[in-house]
Amino acid sequence: MSHYFTNDKIKSNKKIYCTNICGINIKLYTDNGVFSKSKLDFGTRTLLENLEIQNLKGNILDFGCGIGPIGIYLSLKLNKEIDMIDINKRSISLAKENSILNSAKTNIFESNIYENVNKKYDFIISNPPIRVGNDVLYKILFEAKEHLTKNGELWIVVNKDQGAKTITKKLEQFYIVTIVKKNKGFYVIRCINH
Ligand SMILES: C[S@@+](CC[C@H](N)C(=O)[O-])C[C@H]1O[C@@H](n2cnc3c(N)ncnc32)[C@H](O)[C@@H]1O
């Protein structure tokens, strides 16, 4: 079975869609084998609509950027450069193309988990890959701590059907955790690195 996060060799069928996130118009090229394929994911939208945007001071990492909606939106909204990483080569290529298309300021690079990340961030923001399985998922969530400044924040969105409650409990071992929003089963979770 192929997964969007590993399989970037499947036949290309590139398309473009337009979306508006909190007043910012964004155009995104998308393709087979990437997330999300045909429109902005509802979880991603819920996360972006519930970020405390005025508090996002400092540097930001978009973890698992896919085709780029989170990092591109934040760059345009905050007028700053955003670092963005993904394991999937096709996603990285599309995210770079989409960044140029939207005149965003970004630094986009391939990384398996935090392998190529060598600095600390004030914010790590992610719609994390759930289907990678718990080992990789918990590495992403727990090792974020090593890449956050003191009091830095990890913001994620997870659906309750994908284990949001269990994930929240596990995160409480490492962070001060707040569920900022619940919307149609999606939990927006803020984790402070104390
Ligand atoms: C749920 S998608 C979110 C994509 C995009 N941020 C969005 O909101 O539309 C999760 C992303 O994590 C990436 N990913 C999966 N495993 C990863 C890993 N080990 N390291 C880095 N990124 C990974 C996938 O390729 C995918 O693009």
Ligand as a Chemical Component Dictionary entry (heavy atoms), coordinates in Angstrom:
data_LIG
# 
_chem_comp.id                   LIG 
_chem_comp.type                 NON-POLYMER 
_chem_comp.pdbx_formal_charge   0 
_chem_comp.three_letter_code    LIG 
# 
loop_
_chem_comp_atom.comp_id 
_chem_comp_atom.atom_id 
_chem_comp_atom.alt_atom_id 
_chem_comp_atom.type_symbol 
_chem_comp_atom.charge 
_chem_comp_atom.model_Cartn_x 
_chem_comp_atom.model_Cartn_y 
_chem_comp_atom.model_Cartn_z 
_chem_comp_atom.pdbx_ordinal 
LIG C1  C1  C 0  -1.044 15.601 7.326 1  
LIG S1  S1  S 1  0.207  16.076 6.176 2  
LIG C2  C2  C 0  0.209  17.855 6.369 3  
LIG C3  C3  C 0  0.684  18.570 5.114 4  
LIG C4  C4  C 0  0.516  20.100 5.162 5  
LIG N1  N1  N 0  1.198  20.681 6.294 6  
LIG C5  C5  C 0  -0.942 20.460 5.215 7  
LIG O1  O1  O 0  -1.393 20.875 6.296 8  
LIG O2  O2  O -1 -1.642 20.323 4.202 9  
LIG C6  C6  C 0  1.681  15.563 7.020 10 
LIG C7  C7  C 0  2.983  15.774 6.254 11 
LIG O3  O3  O 0  4.057  15.189 7.011 12 
LIG C8  C8  C 0  5.010  14.661 6.128 13 
LIG N2  N2  N 0  5.807  13.630 6.792 14 
LIG C9  C9  C 0  5.504  12.322 7.006 15 
LIG N3  N3  N 0  6.494  11.690 7.628 16 
LIG C10 C10 C 0  7.471  12.606 7.839 17 
LIG C11 C11 C 0  8.770  12.541 8.412 18 
LIG N4  N4  N 0  9.252  11.391 8.915 19 
LIG N5  N5  N 0  9.520  13.652 8.431 20 
LIG C12 C12 C 0  9.034  14.825 7.910 21 
LIG N6  N6  N 0  7.809  14.943 7.343 22 
LIG C13 C13 C 0  7.034  13.846 7.300 23 
LIG C14 C14 C 0  4.168  14.116 4.976 24 
LIG O4  O4  O 0  4.922  13.944 3.792 25 
LIG C15 C15 C 0  3.060  15.155 4.864 26 
LIG O5  O5  O 0  3.349  16.128 3.899 27 
# 
loop_
_chem_comp_bond.comp_id 
_chem_comp_bond.atom_id_1 
_chem_comp_bond.atom_id_2 
_chem_comp_bond.value_order 
_chem_comp_bond.pdbx_ordinal 
LIG C1  S1  SING 1  
LIG S1  C2  SING 2  
LIG S1  C6  SING 3  
LIG C2  C3  SING 4  
LIG C3  C4  SING 5  
LIG C4  N1  SING 6  
LIG C4  C5  SING 7  
LIG C5  O1  DOUB 8  
LIG C5  O2  SING 9  
LIG C6  C7  SING 10 
LIG C7  O3  SING 11 
LIG C7  C15 SING 12 
LIG O3  C8  SING 13 
LIG C8  N2  SING 14 
LIG C8  C14 SING 15 
LIG N2  C9  SING 16 
LIG N2  C13 SING 17 
LIG C9  N3  DOUB 18 
LIG N3  C10 SING 19 
LIG C10 C11 SING 20 
LIG C10 C13 DOUB 21 
LIG C11 N4  SING 22 
LIG C11 N5  DOUB 23 
LIG N5  C12 SING 24 
LIG C12 N6  DOUB 25 
LIG N6  C13 SING 26 
LIG C14 O4  SING 27 
LIG C14 C15 SING 28 
LIG C15 O5  SING 29 
# 
